[in-house]
Amino acid sequence: MALFTNLIYIVGLLCAVWVIYDVFAKNNKLKTGMKVLWTVLALFFSIITAIVYYFVYKK
């Protein structure tokens, strides 16, 4: 069970890092306020935020 929990944490961390990187490095059309919002959401709800971000901005 600990292995599954650790895997979820690692996947969550990777999702948060991907969203934050993509927001600041690749998505130039977002304004500063939206970048901050996506960053905060990625830190608190990493996997859900990555899924929503993918479908909203990476169609």
C-alpha distance (Angstrom), angle and dihedral (degrees) to the residues before:
residue distance angle dihedral
M1 . . .
A2 3.80 . .
L3 3.79 90.0 .
F4 3.81 91.2 56.1
T5 3.81 91.3 48.5
N6 3.78 91.9 49.8
L7 3.79 90.2 48.6
I8 3.81 91.1 53.1
Y9 3.82 90.3 50.6
I10 3.80 91.8 50.1
V11 3.81 92.8 47.7
G12 3.81 89.8 48.1
L13 3.78 91.5 50.5
L14 3.80 92.1 49.0
C15 3.80 91.0 49.2
A16 3.81 92.1 50.8
V17 3.79 92.3 47.8
W18 3.82 91.6 48.4
V19 3.81 93.8 50.4
I20 3.81 93.4 46.2
Y21 3.81 92.3 46.9
D22 3.78 93.5 47.0
V23 3.80 93.7 46.6
F24 3.81 94.7 52.0
A25 3.81 102.8 30.7
K26 3.79 106.2 34.1
N27 3.80 111.0 17.1
N28 3.80 103.2 74.3
K29 3.80 95.7 161.3
L30 3.82 93.2 71.5
K31 3.78 118.8 95.0
T32 3.80 121.4 -128.5
G33 3.79 94.5 -100.5
M34 3.79 92.5 54.3
K35 3.80 91.1 46.9
V36 3.80 90.0 54.5
L37 3.80 91.0 46.7
W38 3.82 92.8 51.0
T39 3.81 90.1 47.3
V40 3.80 93.5 52.0
L41 3.79 91.2 45.9
A42 3.81 90.8 49.0
L43 3.79 90.9 52.8
F44 3.80 94.6 50.4
F45 3.82 103.7 31.0
S46 3.78 102.6 23.1
I47 3.80 104.6 164.6
I48 3.81 96.3 37.4
T49 3.81 91.0 45.3
A50 3.81 91.5 50.9
I51 3.80 91.2 52.2
V52 3.80 93.5 48.1
Y53 3.82 92.4 44.1
Y54 3.79 90.9 50.9
F55 3.80 93.7 52.9
V56 3.82 94.8 41.8
Y57 3.82 101.2 44.4
K58 3.82 107.3 13.9
K59 3.81 101.0 51.5
